[in-house]
Amino acid sequence: MKLTKRLFLAMAASSTIATLPMTASAQDWEPRRPIDFTIMAGPGGGADQIARFIQSVVEAGDLTNRPLIPTNRGGGSGAESLLHLKDARDPDHTLMVTLNSFYTTPIRQEALGVDIETFTPITMMGVDPFVLWVHKDSGITTFEEYVAKVQEMNGEYVMGGTGTGQEDSIVIAYMSGAFDLDINYIPFDGGGAVAAALAGQQIMATVNNPAEAKGFYESGDFVPLLAFSDERMDAYPDVPTMKEKGHDFSYYNQRAIVGAPGMSPEAAEYYRGVFGQVYDSEQWQNYLVSESLSPLPMNEEETRAYWATQVANHRQLLSEIDN
């Protein structure tokens, strides 16, 4: 199973790629109070960074008449955020910045009673690949050296992630199966905490998004070994992909904004207009490049079809991990 950029782009296109709508009808509705901008992860990770960057663009451009209030609700692999939106008292003022736990957490935690089809599509801001990182002091500079070290340690090699069934654990599980690796996996509260743990050498390797590891990479502390993208990334031209190692696998994390179930059509259109302006802004387009994200515009109908595809794909991926 592979979640490739081409699959994402195919889902984003019908006869033409959709543009992000800004309709006049949305101007009949405006927020009446501050907007709950829930982040489906802990502080410092990719979702957190993106949410706060988006907030800064909205604020600088004076794009809303009421402020976005970012709040991290990453507990239970994002279950806290899902339940917060599901039970939102004011759906028209409740938004969430998502990652792929939008799919995996309801699958793994059926008792939550969360049906993502009831949520309101707003804007897909892009998709984010994963990279395998080690600390410079490990002395490891190639993926082959990494594999040899993990096999040599026979179950004592420690990697960190955001929890079983989360995006990084899916990637690590695939890599472990493909190369017969026995890894001791330790969960942390968010991708930022995972990257910090590697920087402090509390763990030996991570699978982090480029944005989460960028500061440590630029300071020379992190060494990238393998990319789980369709092609080599412009920011890391010397880093091979999993495909180059003989395994047709890539995996991307969605960076999307959704509204609470029950959000009115007028409010949804208003927010699509706001985040459409963010998406089209020079700041966001530069962010896509600097943080190695890929664009993925979709309209509401395409987004719902994309959700259905991702639920099916993740059910299969998670069943393979659990088995």
Contacts in CASP RR format, 6 or more apart in sequence:
PFRMAT RR
TARGET T0000
AUTHOR 0000-0000-0000
METHOD contacts of the structure
MODEL  1
MKLTKRLFLAMAASSTIATLPMTASAQDWEPRRPIDFTIMAGPGGGADQI
ARFIQSVVEAGDLTNRPLIPTNRGGGSGAESLLHLKDARDPDHTLMVTLN
SFYTTPIRQEALGVDIETFTPITMMGVDPFVLWVHKDSGITTFEEYVAKV
QEMNGEYVMGGTGTGQEDSIVIAYMSGAFDLDINYIPFDGGGAVAAALAG
QQIMATVNNPAEAKGFYESGDFVPLLAFSDERMDAYPDVPTMKEKGHDFS
YYNQRAIVGAPGMSPEAAEYYRGVFGQVYDSEQWQNYLVSESLSPLPMNE
EETRAYWATQVANHRQLLSEIDN
1 249 0 8 1.000
1 313 0 8 1.000
1 316 0 8 1.000
1 317 0 8 1.000
1 320 0 8 1.000
2 248 0 8 1.000
2 249 0 8 1.000
2 250 0 8 1.000
2 251 0 8 1.000
3 250 0 8 1.000
3 251 0 8 1.000
3 252 0 8 1.000
3 310 0 8 1.000
3 313 0 8 1.000
3 317 0 8 1.000
4 230 0 8 1.000
4 250 0 8 1.000
4 252 0 8 1.000
5 127 0 8 1.000
5 229 0 8 1.000
5 230 0 8 1.000
5 250 0 8 1.000
5 252 0 8 1.000
5 294 0 8 1.000
6 230 0 8 1.000
7 309 0 8 1.000
8 127 0 8 1.000
8 252 0 8 1.000
8 294 0 8 1.000
8 296 0 8 1.000
8 306 0 8 1.000
9 296 0 8 1.000
11 298 0 8 1.000
11 302 0 8 1.000
11 305 0 8 1.000
11 306 0 8 1.000
11 309 0 8 1.000
12 18 0 8 1.000
12 124 0 8 1.000
12 296 0 8 1.000
12 297 0 8 1.000
12 298 0 8 1.000
12 302 0 8 1.000
12 306 0 8 1.000
13 302 0 8 1.000
14 302 0 8 1.000
17 297 0 8 1.000
18 297 0 8 1.000
18 298 0 8 1.000
18 299 0 8 1.000
18 302 0 8 1.000
19 297 0 8 1.000
20 123 0 8 1.000
20 272 0 8 1.000
20 273 0 8 1.000
20 275 0 8 1.000
20 276 0 8 1.000
20 279 0 8 1.000
20 280 0 8 1.000
20 297 0 8 1.000
21 269 0 8 1.000
21 272 0 8 1.000
21 273 0 8 1.000
21 276 0 8 1.000
21 299 0 8 1.000
22 272 0 8 1.000
22 273 0 8 1.000
22 276 0 8 1.000
22 277 0 8 1.000
23 269 0 8 1.000
23 272 0 8 1.000
23 273 0 8 1.000
25 266 0 8 1.000
25 269 0 8 1.000
26 266 0 8 1.000
26 269 0 8 1.000
26 270 0 8 1.000
26 272 0 8 1.000
26 273 0 8 1.000
27 270 0 8 1.000
28 266 0 8 1.000
29 92 0 8 1.000
29 264 0 8 1.000
29 266 0 8 1.000
29 267 0 8 1.000
29 269 0 8 1.000
29 270 0 8 1.000
30 65 0 8 1.000
30 66 0 8 1.000
30 270 0 8 1.000
31 64 0 8 1.000
31 65 0 8 1.000
31 66 0 8 1.000
31 92 0 8 1.000
31 93 0 8 1.000
31 267 0 8 1.000
31 270 0 8 1.000
32 66 0 8 1.000
32 93 0 8 1.000
33 66 0 8 1.000
33 90 0 8 1.000
33 93 0 8 1.000
34 66 0 8 1.000
34 67 0 8 1.000
34 68 0 8 1.000
34 69 0 8 1.000
34 93 0 8 1.000
35 64 0 8 1.000
35 66 0 8 1.000
35 67 0 8 1.000
35 68 0 8 1.000
35 69 0 8 1.000
35 93 0 8 1.000
35 94 0 8 1.000
35 95 0 8 1.000
36 69 0 8 1.000
36 71 0 8 1.000
36 88 0 8 1.000
36 90 0 8 1.000
36 93 0 8 1.000
36 94 0 8 1.000
36 95 0 8 1.000
37 51 0 8 1.000
37 55 0 8 1.000
37 68 0 8 1.000
37 69 0 8 1.000
37 70 0 8 1.000
37 71 0 8 1.000
37 95 0 8 1.000
37 96 0 8 1.000
37 97 0 8 1.000
38 71 0 8 1.000
38 73 0 8 1.000
38 81 0 8 1.000
38 84 0 8 1.000
38 85 0 8 1.000
38 94 0 8 1.000
38 95 0 8 1.000
38 96 0 8 1.000
38 97 0 8 1.000
39 47 0 8 1.000
39 48 0 8 1.000
39 51 0 8 1.000
39 70 0 8 1.000
39 71 0 8 1.000
39 72 0 8 1.000
39 73 0 8 1.000
39 74 0 8 1.000
39 81 0 8 1.000
39 96 0 8 1.000
39 97 0 8 1.000
40 47 0 8 1.000
40 73 0 8 1.000
40 74 0 8 1.000
40 78 0 8 1.000
40 81 0 8 1.000
40 82 0 8 1.000
40 96 0 8 1.000
40 97 0 8 1.000
40 98 0 8 1.000
40 99 0 8 1.000
40 101 0 8 1.000
40 102 0 8 1.000
41 47 0 8 1.000
41 48 0 8 1.000
41 72 0 8 1.000
41 74 0 8 1.000
41 78 0 8 1.000
41 99 0 8 1.000
41 101 0 8 1.000
41 162 0 8 1.000
41 190 0 8 1.000
41 191 0 8 1.000
42 48 0 8 1.000
42 72 0 8 1.000
42 74 0 8 1.000
42 75 0 8 1.000
42 189 0 8 1.000
42 190 0 8 1.000
42 191 0 8 1.000
42 192 0 8 1.000
42 193 0 8 1.000
43 72 0 8 1.000
43 190 0 8 1.000
43 192 0 8 1.000
44 190 0 8 1.000
44 191 0 8 1.000
44 192 0 8 1.000
44 193 0 8 1.000
44 212 0 8 1.000
45 190 0 8 1.000
45 191 0 8 1.000
45 192 0 8 1.000
45 193 0 8 1.000
45 195 0 8 1.000
45 209 0 8 1.000
45 211 0 8 1.000
45 212 0 8 1.000
46 99 0 8 1.000
46 128 0 8 1.000
46 191 0 8 1.000
46 192 0 8 1.000
46 209 0 8 1.000
46 211 0 8 1.000
46 212 0 8 1.000
46 255 0 8 1.000
47 97 0 8 1.000
47 98 0 8 1.000
47 99 0 8 1.000
47 255 0 8 1.000
48 70 0 8 1.000
48 72 0 8 1.000
48 192 0 8 1.000
49 211 0 8 1.000
49 212 0 8 1.000
49 291 0 8 1.000
50 97 0 8 1.000
50 125 0 8 1.000
50 211 0 8 1.000
50 255 0 8 1.000
51 70 0 8 1.000
51 97 0 8 1.000
52 70 0 8 1.000
53 283 0 8 1.000
53 287 0 8 1.000
54 68 0 8 1.000
54 97 0 8 1.000
54 125 0 8 1.000
54 257 0 8 1.000
54 275 0 8 1.000
54 278 0 8 1.000
54 284 0 8 1.000
55 68 0 8 1.000
55 70 0 8 1.000
57 63 0 8 1.000
57 278 0 8 1.000
57 281 0 8 1.000
57 283 0 8 1.000
57 284 0 8 1.000
58 64 0 8 1.000
58 68 0 8 1.000
58 274 0 8 1.000
58 278 0 8 1.000
59 67 0 8 1.000
59 68 0 8 1.000
60 283 0 8 1.000
63 274 0 8 1.000
63 277 0 8 1.000
63 278 0 8 1.000
64 274 0 8 1.000
66 93 0 8 1.000
68 95 0 8 1.000
73 80 0 8 1.000
73 81 0 8 1.000
73 84 0 8 1.000
74 80 0 8 1.000
74 81 0 8 1.000
74 189 0 8 1.000
74 190 0 8 1.000
75 81 0 8 1.000
75 189 0 8 1.000
76 105 0 8 1.000
76 109 0 8 1.000
77 101 0 8 1.000
77 104 0 8 1.000
77 105 0 8 1.000
77 108 0 8 1.000
77 109 0 8 1.000
77 162 0 8 1.000
77 163 0 8 1.000
77 165 0 8 1.000
77 166 0 8 1.000
78 101 0 8 1.000
78 105 0 8 1.000
79 105 0 8 1.000
79 109 0 8 1.000
79 112 0 8 1.000
79 114 0 8 1.000
81 96 0 8 1.000
82 102 0 8 1.000
82 105 0 8 1.000
82 106 0 8 1.000
82 112 0 8 1.000
82 114 0 8 1.000
82 116 0 8 1.000
83 112 0 8 1.000
83 114 0 8 1.000
84 94 0 8 1.000
84 96 0 8 1.000
85 94 0 8 1.000
85 96 0 8 1.000
85 119 0 8 1.000
85 258 0 8 1.000
85 259 0 8 1.000
85 260 0 8 1.000
85 261 0 8 1.000
86 112 0 8 1.000
86 113 0 8 1.000
86 114 0 8 1.000
86 118 0 8 1.000
86 260 0 8 1.000
86 261 0 8 1.000
88 94 0 8 1.000
88 260 0 8 1.000
88 261 0 8 1.000
91 120 0 8 1.000
91 259 0 8 1.000
91 260 0 8 1.000
91 261 0 8 1.000
91 262 0 8 1.000
91 263 0 8 1.000
91 264 0 8 1.000
91 267 0 8 1.000
92 263 0 8 1.000
92 264 0 8 1.000
92 267 0 8 1.000
93 267 0 8 1.000
94 259 0 8 1.000
94 260 0 8 1.000
94 263 0 8 1.000
95 122 0 8 1.000
95 257 0 8 1.000
95 258 0 8 1.000
95 259 0 8 1.000
95 260 0 8 1.000
95 271 0 8 1.000
96 119 0 8 1.000
96 257 0 8 1.000
96 258 0 8 1.000
96 259 0 8 1.000
96 260 0 8 1.000
97 255 0 8 1.000
97 256 0 8 1.000
97 257 0 8 1.000
98 254 0 8 1.000
98 255 0 8 1.000
98 256 0 8 1.000
98 257 0 8 1.000
98 258 0 8 1.000
99 167 0 8 1.000
99 253 0 8 1.000
99 254 0 8 1.000
99 255 0 8 1.000
100 166 0 8 1.000
100 167 0 8 1.000
100 253 0 8 1.000
100 254 0 8 1.000
100 310 0 8 1.000
100 314 0 8 1.000
101 166 0 8 1.000
101 167 0 8 1.000
102 116 0 8 1.000
102 254 0 8 1.000
102 256 0 8 1.000
102 258 0 8 1.000
103 116 0 8 1.000
103 307 0 8 1.000
103 310 0 8 1.000
103 311 0 8 1.000
103 314 0 8 1.000
104 165 0 8 1.000
104 166 0 8 1.000
104 167 0 8 1.000
104 170 0 8 1.000
104 314 0 8 1.000
104 318 0 8 1.000
105 112 0 8 1.000
105 114 0 8 1.000
106 112 0 8 1.000
106 113 0 8 1.000
106 114 0 8 1.000
106 115 0 8 1.000
106 116 0 8 1.000
107 311 0 8 1.000
107 314 0 8 1.000
107 315 0 8 1.000
107 318 0 8 1.000
108 165 0 8 1.000
108 318 0 8 1.000
116 307 0 8 1.000
116 311 0 8 1.000
117 304 0 8 1.000
117 307 0 8 1.000
117 308 0 8 1.000
118 261 0 8 1.000
118 262 0 8 1.000
119 258 0 8 1.000
119 259 0 8 1.000
119 260 0 8 1.000
119 261 0 8 1.000
120 258 0 8 1.000
120 259 0 8 1.000
120 260 0 8 1.000
120 261 0 8 1.000
120 262 0 8 1.000
120 263 0 8 1.000
120 268 0 8 1.000
121 258 0 8 1.000
121 259 0 8 1.000
121 268 0 8 1.000
121 298 0 8 1.000
121 300 0 8 1.000
121 303 0 8 1.000
121 304 0 8 1.000
121 307 0 8 1.000
122 256 0 8 1.000
122 257 0 8 1.000
122 258 0 8 1.000
122 259 0 8 1.000
122 268 0 8 1.000
122 271 0 8 1.000
122 272 0 8 1.000
122 275 0 8 1.000
123 256 0 8 1.000
123 257 0 8 1.000
123 271 0 8 1.000
123 272 0 8 1.000
123 275 0 8 1.000
123 276 0 8 1.000
123 278 0 8 1.000
123 279 0 8 1.000
124 254 0 8 1.000
124 255 0 8 1.000
124 256 0 8 1.000
124 296 0 8 1.000
124 297 0 8 1.000
124 298 0 8 1.000
124 303 0 8 1.000
124 306 0 8 1.000
125 255 0 8 1.000
125 256 0 8 1.000
125 257 0 8 1.000
125 275 0 8 1.000
125 278 0 8 1.000
125 279 0 8 1.000
125 284 0 8 1.000
125 293 0 8 1.000
126 254 0 8 1.000
126 255 0 8 1.000
126 256 0 8 1.000
126 288 0 8 1.000
126 293 0 8 1.000
126 294 0 8 1.000
126 295 0 8 1.000
126 296 0 8 1.000
127 252 0 8 1.000
127 253 0 8 1.000
127 254 0 8 1.000
127 255 0 8 1.000
127 293 0 8 1.000
127 294 0 8 1.000
127 296 0 8 1.000
128 209 0 8 1.000
128 210 0 8 1.000
128 211 0 8 1.000
128 252 0 8 1.000
128 253 0 8 1.000
128 254 0 8 1.000
128 255 0 8 1.000
128 291 0 8 1.000
128 292 0 8 1.000
128 293 0 8 1.000
128 294 0 8 1.000
129 209 0 8 1.000
129 210 0 8 1.000
129 227 0 8 1.000
129 228 0 8 1.000
129 229 0 8 1.000
129 233 0 8 1.000
129 250 0 8 1.000
129 251 0 8 1.000
129 252 0 8 1.000
129 253 0 8 1.000
129 292 0 8 1.000
129 294 0 8 1.000
130 167 0 8 1.000
130 168 0 8 1.000
130 171 0 8 1.000
130 207 0 8 1.000
130 208 0 8 1.000
130 209 0 8 1.000
130 227 0 8 1.000
130 228 0 8 1.000
130 229 0 8 1.000
130 251 0 8 1.000
130 252 0 8 1.000
130 253 0 8 1.000
131 207 0 8 1.000
131 208 0 8 1.000
131 209 0 8 1.000
131 210 0 8 1.000
131 213 0 8 1.000
131 224 0 8 1.000
131 225 0 8 1.000
131 226 0 8 1.000
131 227 0 8 1.000
131 228 0 8 1.000
131 233 0 8 1.000
131 236 0 8 1.000
131 239 0 8 1.000
132 143 0 8 1.000
132 146 0 8 1.000
132 175 0 8 1.000
132 205 0 8 1.000
132 206 0 8 1.000
132 207 0 8 1.000
132 224 0 8 1.000
132 225 0 8 1.000
132 226 0 8 1.000
132 227 0 8 1.000
132 228 0 8 1.000
133 195 0 8 1.000
133 198 0 8 1.000
133 205 0 8 1.000
133 206 0 8 1.000
133 207 0 8 1.000
133 208 0 8 1.000
133 213 0 8 1.000
133 216 0 8 1.000
133 217 0 8 1.000
133 222 0 8 1.000
133 223 0 8 1.000
133 224 0 8 1.000
133 225 0 8 1.000
134 140 0 8 1.000
134 146 0 8 1.000
134 198 0 8 1.000
134 204 0 8 1.000
134 205 0 8 1.000
134 222 0 8 1.000
134 223 0 8 1.000
134 225 0 8 1.000
135 198 0 8 1.000
135 199 0 8 1.000
135 200 0 8 1.000
135 201 0 8 1.000
135 204 0 8 1.000
135 221 0 8 1.000
135 222 0 8 1.000
135 223 0 8 1.000
136 220 0 8 1.000
136 221 0 8 1.000
136 222 0 8 1.000
136 223 0 8 1.000
137 201 0 8 1.000
138 149 0 8 1.000
138 204 0 8 1.000
138 205 0 8 1.000
138 223 0 8 1.000
139 145 0 8 1.000
139 223 0 8 1.000
140 146 0 8 1.000
140 149 0 8 1.000
140 223 0 8 1.000
140 225 0 8 1.000
141 223 0 8 1.000
141 225 0 8 1.000
142 225 0 8 1.000
143 225 0 8 1.000
143 226 0 8 1.000
143 240 0 8 1.000
143 245 0 8 1.000
146 205 0 8 1.000
146 225 0 8 1.000
146 226 0 8 1.000
147 179 0 8 1.000
147 181 0 8 1.000
149 157 0 8 1.000
150 157 0 8 1.000
150 179 0 8 1.000
150 181 0 8 1.000
150 182 0 8 1.000
150 183 0 8 1.000
151 180 0 8 1.000
151 181 0 8 1.000
151 182 0 8 1.000
154 182 0 8 1.000
155 182 0 8 1.000
155 183 0 8 1.000
155 184 0 8 1.000
156 184 0 8 1.000
157 181 0 8 1.000
157 182 0 8 1.000
157 183 0 8 1.000
157 184 0 8 1.000
157 204 0 8 1.000
157 205 0 8 1.000
158 183 0 8 1.000
158 184 0 8 1.000
158 186 0 8 1.000
158 203 0 8 1.000
158 204 0 8 1.000
159 172 0 8 1.000
159 183 0 8 1.000
159 184 0 8 1.000
159 185 0 8 1.000
159 186 0 8 1.000
159 203 0 8 1.000
159 204 0 8 1.000
159 205 0 8 1.000
159 206 0 8 1.000
159 207 0 8 1.000
160 168 0 8 1.000
160 185 0 8 1.000
160 186 0 8 1.000
160 187 0 8 1.000
160 188 0 8 1.000
160 194 0 8 1.000
160 197 0 8 1.000
160 198 0 8 1.000
160 203 0 8 1.000
160 205 0 8 1.000
160 206 0 8 1.000
161 168 0 8 1.000
161 169 0 8 1.000
161 172 0 8 1.000
161 185 0 8 1.000
161 186 0 8 1.000
161 187 0 8 1.000
161 188 0 8 1.000
161 190 0 8 1.000
161 191 0 8 1.000
161 194 0 8 1.000
161 206 0 8 1.000
161 207 0 8 1.000
162 168 0 8 1.000
162 169 0 8 1.000
162 187 0 8 1.000
162 188 0 8 1.000
162 189 0 8 1.000
162 190 0 8 1.000
162 191 0 8 1.000
162 194 0 8 1.000
163 169 0 8 1.000
163 185 0 8 1.000
163 187 0 8 1.000
163 188 0 8 1.000
164 185 0 8 1.000
164 187 0 8 1.000
164 321 0 8 1.000
165 318 0 8 1.000
165 321 0 8 1.000
166 187 0 8 1.000
167 251 0 8 1.000
167 253 0 8 1.000
168 191 0 8 1.000
168 194 0 8 1.000
168 206 0 8 1.000
168 207 0 8 1.000
168 208 0 8 1.000
169 185 0 8 1.000
169 321 0 8 1.000
170 251 0 8 1.000
170 314 0 8 1.000
170 317 0 8 1.000
170 318 0 8 1.000
170 321 0 8 1.000
171 207 0 8 1.000
171 228 0 8 1.000
171 251 0 8 1.000
172 183 0 8 1.000
172 185 0 8 1.000
172 207 0 8 1.000
173 320 0 8 1.000
173 321 0 8 1.000
174 247 0 8 1.000
174 249 0 8 1.000
174 251 0 8 1.000
174 317 0 8 1.000
175 181 0 8 1.000
175 207 0 8 1.000
175 226 0 8 1.000
175 242 0 8 1.000
176 182 0 8 1.000
176 183 0 8 1.000
178 242 0 8 1.000
178 247 0 8 1.000
178 249 0 8 1.000
186 203 0 8 1.000
188 194 0 8 1.000
188 197 0 8 1.000
191 208 0 8 1.000
191 209 0 8 1.000
191 212 0 8 1.000
192 208 0 8 1.000
192 212 0 8 1.000
194 203 0 8 1.000
194 206 0 8 1.000
194 208 0 8 1.000
194 212 0 8 1.000
195 206 0 8 1.000
195 208 0 8 1.000
195 212 0 8 1.000
195 213 0 8 1.000
195 216 0 8 1.000
195 222 0 8 1.000
197 203 0 8 1.000
197 206 0 8 1.000
198 204 0 8 1.000
198 205 0 8 1.000
198 206 0 8 1.000
198 208 0 8 1.000
198 213 0 8 1.000
198 216 0 8 1.000
198 222 0 8 1.000
199 216 0 8 1.000
199 221 0 8 1.000
199 222 0 8 1.000
206 213 0 8 1.000
207 228 0 8 1.000
209 253 0 8 1.000
210 217 0 8 1.000
210 233 0 8 1.000
210 235 0 8 1.000
210 236 0 8 1.000
210 291 0 8 1.000
210 292 0 8 1.000
211 291 0 8 1.000
211 292 0 8 1.000
211 293 0 8 1.000
213 222 0 8 1.000
213 224 0 8 1.000
214 291 0 8 1.000
216 222 0 8 1.000
217 224 0 8 1.000
224 236 0 8 1.000
224 239 0 8 1.000
225 239 0 8 1.000
226 239 0 8 1.000
226 240 0 8 1.000
226 241 0 8 1.000
226 242 0 8 1.000
226 245 0 8 1.000
227 233 0 8 1.000
227 236 0 8 1.000
227 239 0 8 1.000
227 240 0 8 1.000
227 241 0 8 1.000
227 242 0 8 1.000
228 241 0 8 1.000
228 242 0 8 1.000
228 249 0 8 1.000
228 250 0 8 1.000
228 251 0 8 1.000
229 241 0 8 1.000
229 250 0 8 1.000
229 252 0 8 1.000
230 241 0 8 1.000
230 243 0 8 1.000
230 250 0 8 1.000
231 241 0 8 1.000
232 239 0 8 1.000
232 240 0 8 1.000
232 241 0 8 1.000
233 239 0 8 1.000
233 292 0 8 1.000
234 289 0 8 1.000
234 292 0 8 1.000
235 292 0 8 1.000
236 292 0 8 1.000
241 250 0 8 1.000
242 249 0 8 1.000
242 250 0 8 1.000
243 249 0 8 1.000
243 250 0 8 1.000
252 294 0 8 1.000
254 296 0 8 1.000
254 310 0 8 1.000
255 293 0 8 1.000
256 303 0 8 1.000
257 271 0 8 1.000
257 275 0 8 1.000
259 268 0 8 1.000
259 271 0 8 1.000
268 300 0 8 1.000
278 284 0 8 1.000
279 297 0 8 1.000
287 293 0 8 1.000
288 294 0 8 1.000
288 295 0 8 1.000
298 306 0 8 1.000
END
